[in-house]
Amino acid sequence: MAKTIEIPDALHADLERRAATEGLTLSELVLRELQSQEGKLTPAEVWERIQRRSPVNLGAPAADLVREAREERDRELENALRRR
């Protein structure tokens, strides 16, 4: 089992405060936070996966598709508000 021993005072105090607020020990809080990171990709790993993917042909520039979808959403909202 590993232990972290050199934590800056301000960080240690903040973690202790958070642990107390949640009714946890400092060890329980730190363990929970570390476990929540288990298996998550780093930004570099995500970028690497993106780079390996094949390009997707959307049939039109993505900006045009987003603009059209937003315009359609706005029309639907305007129509819904008029019906009230």
TIGUTOR-448654 format. One line per field, with one value per residue: residue number from 1; chain; x, z, y of N, C-alpha, C in turn; residue in one letter. Coordinates in nm, 2 decimals, decimal comma. Layout:
<pts>
pos: (NUM|...)
unit: (A|...)
nu: (X|...)
nw: (Z|...)
nv: (Y|...)
cau: (X|...)
caw: (Z|...)
cav: (Y|...)
cu: (X|...)
cw: (Z|...)
cv: (Y|...)
code: (A|...)
</pts>
This chain:
<pts>
pos: (1|2|3|4|5|6|7|8|9|10|11|12|13|14|15|16|17|18|19|20|21|22|23|24|25|26|27|28|29|30|31|32|33|34|35|36|37|38|39|40|41|42|43|44|45|46|47|48|49|50|51|52|53|54|55|56|57|58|59|60|61|62|63|64|65|66|67|68|69|70|71|72|73|74|75|76|77|78|79|80|81|82|83|84)
unit: (A|A|A|A|A|A|A|A|A|A|A|A|A|A|A|A|A|A|A|A|A|A|A|A|A|A|A|A|A|A|A|A|A|A|A|A|A|A|A|A|A|A|A|A|A|A|A|A|A|A|A|A|A|A|A|A|A|A|A|A|A|A|A|A|A|A|A|A|A|A|A|A|A|A|A|A|A|A|A|A|A|A|A|A)
nu: (0,08|0,06|0,16|0,10|0,30|0,41|0,24|0,14|0,07|-0,16|-0,32|-0,35|-0,50|-0,73|-0,82|-0,87|-1,07|-1,28|-1,31|-1,41|-1,65|-1,79|-1,81|-1,61|-1,29|-0,97|-0,81|-1,01|-1,14|-0,94|-0,88|-1,12|-1,13|-0,90|-0,97|-1,18|-1,06|-0,94|-0,88|-0,96|-0,90|-0,60|-0,57|-0,38|-0,40|-0,66|-0,64|-0,46|-0,61|-0,81|-0,66|-0,60|-0,84|-1,05|-1,14|-1,46|-1,72|-1,95|-2,11|-2,15|-2,00|-1,92|-1,98|-2,18|-2,39|-2,43|-2,52|-2,76|-2,90|-2,93|-3,08|-3,32|-3,39|-3,44|-3,66|-3,85|-3,87|-3,97|-4,22|-4,34|-4,37|-4,54|-4,78|-4,87)
nw: (0,00|-0,09|0,04|0,06|0,16|0,16|0,14|0,05|0,30|0,28|0,09|0,23|0,45|0,32|0,21|0,45|0,56|0,36|0,39|0,65|0,62|0,47|0,63|0,64|0,68|0,62|0,48|0,36|0,20|0,02|-0,10|-0,22|-0,41|-0,57|-0,66|-0,83|-1,05|-1,16|-1,44|-1,62|-1,91|-2,00|-2,11|-2,32|-2,40|-2,49|-2,71|-2,87|-2,94|-3,09|-3,30|-3,43|-3,54|-3,83|-4,07|-4,07|-4,30|-4,32|-4,51|-4,54|-4,44|-4,09|-3,94|-4,08|-4,05|-3,78|-3,75|-3,90|-3,75|-3,51|-3,60|-3,67|-3,42|-3,30|-3,45|-3,38|-3,10|-3,11|-3,24|-3,05|-2,84|-2,95|-2,96|-2,70)
nv: (-0,12|0,22|0,54|0,88|1,14|1,40|1,66|1,98|2,23|2,39|2,25|2,01|2,10|2,18|1,94|1,80|1,95|1,92|1,64|1,62|1,76|1,59|1,38|1,19|1,02|1,16|0,98|0,81|1,00|1,07|0,82|0,77|0,97|0,92|0,66|0,74|0,83|0,61|0,42|0,62|0,80|0,99|1,33|1,33|1,06|1,05|1,22|1,08|0,86|0,98|1,08|0,84|0,76|0,72|0,97|1,13|1,15|1,40|1,50|1,76|2,07|2,07|2,30|2,42|2,22|2,24|2,50|2,48|2,30|2,45|2,66|2,52|2,43|2,68|2,77|2,57|2,63|2,89|2,85|2,68|2,86|3,05|2,91|2,91)
cau: (0,00|0,14|0,11|0,15|0,34|0,45|0,13|0,14|-0,02|-0,29|-0,39|-0,39|-0,61|-0,85|-0,87|-0,93|-1,20|-1,37|-1,34|-1,49|-1,78|-1,86|-1,82|-1,51|-1,16|-0,89|-0,77|-1,13|-1,17|-0,83|-0,89|-1,24|-1,09|-0,81|-1,05|-1,27|-0,97|-0,90|-0,94|-0,99|-0,79|-0,55|-0,60|-0,29|-0,45|-0,78|-0,60|-0,40|-0,72|-0,88|-0,57|-0,60|-0,97|-1,07|-1,22|-1,60|-1,78|-2,08|-2,18|-2,14|-1,91|-1,98|-2,03|-2,31|-2,48|-2,46|-2,60|-2,89|-2,97|-2,97|-3,19|-3,43|-3,43|-3,50|-3,79|-3,94|-3,90|-4,06|-4,35|-4,40|-4,40|-4,66|-4,89|-4,91)
caw: (0,00|-0,10|0,12|0,02|0,29|0,15|0,08|0,09|0,41|0,23|0,03|0,34|0,53|0,24|0,20|0,58|0,57|0,28|0,45|0,77|0,57|0,41|0,73|0,60|0,72|0,51|0,39|0,28|0,09|-0,08|-0,17|-0,31|-0,52|-0,65|-0,73|-0,93|-1,16|-1,21|-1,58|-1,70|-2,01|-1,99|-2,24|-2,43|-2,45|-2,57|-2,84|-2,95|-3,00|-3,19|-3,42|-3,49|-3,60|-3,97|-4,08|-4,09|-4,40|-4,28|-4,63|-4,54|-4,33|-3,96|-3,89|-4,15|-3,99|-3,64|-3,77|-3,94|-3,63|-3,42|-3,66|-3,66|-3,28|-3,27|-3,51|-3,30|-2,98|-3,14|-3,26|-2,92|-2,76|-3,01|-2,93|-2,56)
cav: (0,00|0,34|0,65|1,01|1,20|1,54|1,74|2,12|2,25|2,44|2,14|1,92|2,16|2,18|1,80|1,76|2,02|1,85|1,51|1,64|1,80|1,47|1,27|1,09|1,04|1,21|0,86|0,77|1,10|1,06|0,70|0,78|1,06|0,84|0,56|0,79|0,85|0,48|0,38|0,74|0,84|1,12|1,41|1,28|0,93|1,08|1,28|0,97|0,78|1,06|1,08|0,71|0,73|0,76|1,09|1,10|1,24|1,44|1,54|1,91|2,12|2,06|2,43|2,43|2,13|2,29|2,62|2,44|2,24|2,55|2,73|2,44|2,43|2,81|2,77|2,49|2,70|3,00|2,79|2,64|2,98|3,11|2,83|2,93)
cu: (0,09|0,08|0,18|0,18|0,37|0,34|0,15|0,04|-0,15|-0,38|-0,44|-0,50|-0,74|-0,91|-0,93|-1,06|-1,31|-1,41|-1,44|-1,64|-1,86|-1,86|-1,72|-1,38|-1,08|-0,85|-0,89|-1,16|-1,06|-0,85|-1,01|-1,20|-1,00|-0,88|-1,13|-1,19|-0,92|-0,97|-0,97|-0,87|-0,73|-0,58|-0,51|-0,34|-0,57|-0,74|-0,54|-0,51|-0,79|-0,79|-0,58|-0,73|-0,97|-1,16|-1,37|-1,65|-1,92|-2,16|-2,19|-2,05|-1,99|-2,04|-2,17|-2,42|-2,52|-2,55|-2,74|-2,97|-3,01|-3,08|-3,32|-3,48|-3,50|-3,64|-3,89|-3,97|-4,00|-4,20|-4,42|-4,44|-4,52|-4,79|-4,94|-5,02)
cw: (0,00|-0,01|0,07|0,15|0,27|0,07|0,13|0,20|0,37|0,17|0,14|0,42|0,45|0,23|0,34|0,60|0,49|0,33|0,56|0,73|0,53|0,51|0,70|0,67|0,60|0,42|0,31|0,17|-0,02|-0,16|-0,27|-0,44|-0,62|-0,73|-0,84|-1,06|-1,23|-1,35|-1,67|-1,79|-1,98|-2,11|-2,35|-2,49|-2,54|-2,71|-2,93|-3,01|-3,11|-3,32|-3,50|-3,57|-3,75|-3,97|-4,11|-4,20|-4,36|-4,40|-4,64|-4,43|-4,19|-3,91|-3,96|-4,09|-3,85|-3,66|-3,81|-3,83|-3,53|-3,47|-3,65|-3,52|-3,24|-3,33|-3,42|-3,16|-3,00|-3,17|-3,13|-2,83|-2,82|-2,97|-2,78|-2,54)
cv: (0,12|0,45|0,78|1,08|1,35|1,61|1,88|2,14|2,30|2,33|2,04|1,97|2,16|2,04|1,76|1,83|1,95|1,71|1,52|1,68|1,69|1,35|1,16|1,12|1,10|1,09|0,82|0,87|1,08|0,93|0,71|0,86|0,99|0,73|0,61|0,82|0,72|0,45|0,50|0,76|0,97|1,20|1,36|1,15|0,95|1,13|1,17|0,89|0,85|1,06|0,95|0,68|0,78|0,88|1,05|1,20|1,27|1,48|1,69|1,95|2,11|2,19|2,46|2,35|2,18|2,41|2,58|2,38|2,34|2,63|2,66|2,44|2,56|2,82|2,69|2,56|2,82|2,96|2,75|2,76|3,05|3,04|2,85|3,03)
code: (M|A|K|T|I|E|I|P|D|A|L|H|A|D|L|E|R|R|A|A|T|E|G|L|T|L|S|E|L|V|L|R|E|L|Q|S|Q|E|G|K|L|T|P|A|E|V|W|E|R|I|Q|R|R|S|P|V|N|L|G|A|P|A|A|D|L|V|R|E|A|R|E|E|R|D|R|E|L|E|N|A|L|R|R|R)
</pts>
